[in-house]
Amino acid sequence: MNQTPEQIARDRIDAMLIASGWVVQSKNKINLSEGIGVAVREYQTDVGPADYILFINKKPVGVIEAKREDEGFRLSSVEEQSGEYAAAKLKYFNNELLPYVFESTGAITRFTNNTDPKPRAREIFSFYRPETMQEWIDTDKSLRARLHDISELKTDGLRECQVNAINNLEKSFRRADYKSLIQMATGSGKTYTAITFIYRLLKYAKAKRILFLVDTKNLGEQAEQEFMSYLPNDDNRKFTELYGVTRLKSSFIPNDSQVYISTIQRMYSILKGTELDESAEEENPNETSFTKDPMPVVYNERISIEYFDFIVIDECHRSIYNLWKQVLDYFDAFQIGLTATPDNRTFGYFNQNVVSDYGYEKAVIDGVLVPYNVFTIETKITKDGAKIGLGEKVDKRERLTRRKFWESVDEDIEYAGKQLDKDIVNPSQ
């Protein structure tokens, strides 16, 4: 028997809830003691049956409005309907407004937290774990509310460009902007700026975990050293004496740290449930080749979508597109990009929300960087190309393995100047 689109959506939502740790029950067989989190289908309210009511420790806390997949484009328009169920009186309960509201097709899911200062919906990868939502209930303020509690920045030891970046970023947080871009010239202290606002998020906003994402092992090691040597300007203890910092070197993620440093390749492999050799972290992931199309990321019970509150992406102009973007799409976290050289797609990805625009010219004018002149030198080869003669031995490299080998060419090979440093490397040029 063919299932209706509505039933297909319900089956997908059931599977998502179960994977996230929920017990899913029919309205005719309710047992709220069966688990910490129970999702009851078609629960009766004074405005009609809600598709799902979510209970945590036997108390109603949320609602899911289910729609078939071809209605995903209009999920935002059904927020009023799900809001009515959140405000409705439930059978057997004298409840107030349910704080957590979802709309889902099983392919697209949106979430609104009514305890936020200005509640608004956002798209999420899957449902939150009930244990996480219990922690939210036990906390006086939501994370977005706590972002308004961050104290004024002490500027001792900070450059003006760093002060501006941090203040503007924190304004962006208070607006609940999900993505923010910090452009700072190389040498102006991007990482120091990042560690400063991470310290403030942990201390004042009580952030639980922050991911510092890099694209090579070398950058991860450098970041780890900077965290270890960082001394806040309002405390005489080093960062690592106050908060746990872990650089991920395997698929194991300890739960006792506040800052996690990882390459995007390793975090991708963790989400995929596969092991990663450290050699795969040596090169910029944009240069990685695949023999077949990699599988997409799916929900991983070992690391929930809400595991990190913030993700800081170093060199964000290089590694957060195409395959690797799945890592960022998976987590429900604020994203902060760090780069000296953004391009148009970087601006687009961060929704044009540039909280710091401190490029090379400004850094030179301020005396932060020493100026230098750049000259473009044209040679005969860069202009006209050249030829490799028959029988000449050349050094070749396999694209996938990067293995080098010597080989004699069996015919004349002509190449154009524009192929230099792409298909051809001419050391003398």
SVG drawing of the C-alpha trace seen along z (x, -y; Angstrom):
<svg xmlns="http://www.w3.org/2000/svg" viewBox="-11 -56 77 58">
<polyline fill="none" stroke="black" stroke-width="0.4" points="0.0,0.0 1.4,-3.4 1.9,-5.8 0.5,-9.3 3.0,-12.3 1.7,-13.2 2.4,-9.7 5.9,-9.7 6.6,-13.0 5.4,-11.6 7.5,-8.5 10.6,-10.6 9.9,-12.8 9.4,-9.7 12.8,-8.4 14.5,-11.8 13.0,-12.0 14.0,-8.4 17.6,-9.1 17.7,-12.2 16.7,-10.2 12.9,-10.6 10.3,-8.0 7.5,-8.4 4.0,-7.3 0.5,-7.2 -2.2,-9.2 -3.9,-5.9 -0.9,-4.4 0.6,-7.2 3.2,-6.4 5.0,-9.6 7.3,-7.6 8.8,-5.6 11.7,-8.1 13.0,-11.5 11.6,-12.8 8.3,-11.6 6.7,-12.8 3.0,-12.0 1.2,-12.1 -2.1,-13.8 -2.4,-15.0 -5.7,-16.7 -5.7,-20.5 -8.5,-23.0 -7.9,-24.1 -7.7,-20.5 -5.2,-17.7 -1.6,-18.8 0.6,-16.7 3.1,-16.1 3.4,-17.4 6.8,-17.0 7.0,-16.1 10.2,-16.2 10.0,-14.4 6.2,-14.2 5.8,-18.0 4.7,-19.4 7.4,-21.7 7.0,-21.8 5.0,-21.2 5.8,-20.0 3.7,-21.0 4.2,-18.3 3.8,-19.1 4.4,-17.0 7.7,-17.5 6.4,-19.5 5.3,-22.1 8.8,-22.8 9.0,-26.0 6.1,-27.4 7.2,-26.2 7.7,-29.8 4.0,-30.6 2.8,-27.8 4.5,-29.4 1.2,-31.0 -0.5,-27.6 2.2,-26.0 2.1,-29.0 -1.6,-28.5 -0.9,-24.9 2.0,-26.1 -0.4,-28.6 -3.3,-26.0 -4.5,-24.2 -3.6,-20.6 -6.0,-17.8 -5.2,-16.9 -2.8,-19.8 -3.2,-23.4 -0.2,-24.5 1.1,-27.9 2.7,-28.8 4.9,-25.9 8.4,-27.3 9.8,-25.1 8.1,-25.2 9.0,-23.2 7.8,-22.9 9.0,-20.0 8.5,-18.0 11.1,-15.4 13.4,-17.0 13.4,-20.6 12.9,-21.5 12.5,-24.9 12.7,-25.9 11.6,-28.8 12.6,-29.3 9.9,-31.3 12.2,-32.1 14.6,-34.1 14.4,-37.9 13.0,-38.2 11.9,-34.7 12.4,-33.9 12.5,-30.7 15.7,-29.2 16.3,-26.1 18.0,-23.2 19.4,-19.9 17.4,-17.7 15.7,-17.7 17.4,-18.5 18.0,-15.8 15.6,-15.8 18.5,-16.0 19.6,-19.3 16.1,-20.7 15.9,-19.8 19.1,-21.8 17.5,-24.7 14.5,-24.4 16.7,-24.3 18.6,-27.5 17.1,-30.9 17.9,-32.4 18.4,-31.1 21.8,-31.5 20.5,-34.4 19.2,-36.1 22.6,-35.6 24.4,-37.3 22.8,-40.6 24.6,-40.1 28.2,-40.4 30.0,-43.2 31.7,-46.1 35.0,-45.2 38.2,-46.2 40.5,-47.5 43.9,-47.2 46.4,-45.5 44.1,-45.5 44.6,-47.3 41.8,-49.6 41.0,-47.2 40.6,-44.3 38.4,-46.4 36.1,-47.4 35.9,-43.8 34.9,-42.4 32.4,-45.2 30.8,-44.9 30.6,-41.1 28.9,-41.3 26.4,-43.7 25.8,-41.2 25.2,-38.5 22.7,-40.6 20.8,-41.0 20.9,-37.2 22.7,-37.3 23.6,-33.7 26.7,-34.4 29.3,-37.1 32.5,-37.8 35.7,-39.3 38.1,-40.6 41.4,-41.5 44.7,-41.8 47.3,-39.1 49.5,-40.2 46.8,-42.3 45.9,-39.7 42.9,-37.8 43.5,-34.7 44.2,-36.9 40.9,-38.7 39.1,-35.4 40.4,-34.0 39.4,-37.3 35.8,-37.1 35.7,-33.3 36.9,-34.0 34.1,-36.6 31.5,-34.2 32.5,-31.5 32.8,-33.9 29.8,-36.1 27.3,-34.3 28.1,-31.0 28.6,-29.3 28.9,-25.6 31.2,-24.5 32.9,-26.4 34.5,-24.8 37.5,-26.5 37.7,-25.1 40.8,-25.2 41.6,-23.6 45.1,-22.2 46.8,-20.4 49.5,-23.1 46.9,-25.9 45.3,-23.8 48.7,-23.4 49.3,-27.2 45.8,-28.0 46.4,-25.5 49.7,-27.3 47.9,-30.7 45.2,-29.5 47.8,-28.1 49.7,-31.4 46.7,-33.7 46.4,-35.8 43.1,-37.7 43.3,-41.4 40.9,-40.9 42.4,-37.8 45.9,-36.8 45.4,-33.2 46.0,-31.8 43.1,-30.8 43.9,-27.1 43.9,-27.4 40.3,-28.7 38.8,-26.6 39.6,-23.3 41.0,-23.3 41.2,-20.1 42.7,-19.7 41.0,-16.8 43.4,-14.1 41.1,-11.2 37.3,-10.4 37.1,-10.7 35.5,-13.9 35.9,-14.4 33.0,-16.1 35.1,-18.0 36.4,-20.8 34.9,-24.2 37.0,-24.8 37.6,-22.2 40.1,-22.8 39.6,-20.6 40.3,-20.5 37.2,-20.6 38.3,-17.3 38.4,-15.6 35.0,-17.0 33.6,-15.7 35.0,-12.2 33.6,-12.3 30.1,-13.1 30.5,-10.3 31.7,-7.9 35.0,-7.1 38.6,-7.3 40.9,-9.9 44.7,-9.6 46.5,-12.7 48.2,-13.0 44.8,-14.0 45.0,-17.1 48.3,-18.4 46.9,-20.1 44.2,-22.7 41.0,-20.5 40.2,-22.4 43.0,-20.4 41.6,-17.1 40.4,-14.8 37.9,-12.0 37.6,-8.9 33.9,-9.0 31.3,-11.4 31.4,-11.4 28.2,-10.5 26.3,-13.3 26.4,-13.8 23.5,-12.3 22.5,-12.6 25.1,-11.2 23.9,-10.1 27.4,-10.6 27.5,-14.3 24.2,-16.2 23.4,-19.2 23.4,-21.4 26.8,-20.2 28.5,-23.5 27.1,-26.9 29.6,-28.8 31.8,-27.8 34.8,-30.0 36.1,-29.3 39.7,-30.3 40.7,-31.1 37.0,-30.9 37.5,-32.0 39.1,-28.6 37.3,-25.6 33.6,-26.1 32.1,-25.5 31.0,-22.5 31.6,-19.2 32.9,-20.7 29.9,-23.1 28.0,-20.1 29.9,-20.3 28.6,-23.9 25.1,-23.0 24.9,-20.2 25.4,-22.2 22.9,-24.6 25.5,-27.2 26.5,-30.8 29.2,-31.0 32.1,-33.5 34.4,-33.6 38.0,-34.9 39.8,-35.9 42.2,-38.4 41.1,-37.9 37.4,-37.4 35.8,-37.0 32.3,-37.5 31.1,-34.0 32.6,-34.6 30.5,-37.8 27.5,-35.9 27.9,-33.0 28.0,-35.3 24.9,-37.2 27.0,-40.4 27.3,-40.7 30.9,-42.1 31.5,-43.1 35.2,-44.0 36.6,-45.4 40.2,-45.9 42.1,-45.2 45.8,-45.5 45.7,-49.3 44.1,-50.2 46.6,-48.1 49.5,-49.9 48.0,-53.4 47.6,-52.5 51.2,-51.3 50.1,-47.7 51.8,-46.4 54.9,-47.5 54.1,-48.4 55.6,-46.7 55.3,-47.0 54.1,-44.2 55.5,-43.9 54.2,-41.7 57.1,-40.4 56.3,-39.1 58.7,-36.6 58.7,-35.1 57.3,-31.8 54.5,-33.5 53.6,-35.5 54.0,-32.9 54.3,-29.5 56.9,-26.9 57.5,-23.4 58.7,-20.1 60.6,-18.2 60.2,-14.5 62.2,-12.2 62.7,-14.9 62.4,-13.5 59.9,-15.4 58.7,-15.2 55.0,-14.2 52.6,-14.1 49.5,-12.1 46.5,-14.3 45.0,-12.0 48.0,-10.7 50.3,-13.6 53.0,-10.9 55.9,-12.1 57.5,-10.1 59.9,-10.6 58.7,-9.9 59.9,-10.5 57.4,-12.3 56.6,-10.4 55.7,-13.5 56.3,-17.2 54.1,-19.0 53.3,-22.6 51.8,-24.6 50.4,-28.2 51.4,-30.7 48.1,-30.5 48.7,-26.8 51.7,-27.6 51.3,-26.6 48.1,-24.8 49.0,-22.0 52.7,-22.8 55.4,-23.9 58.5,-25.4 61.1,-25.9 63.2,-28.3 60.2,-30.6"/>
</svg>
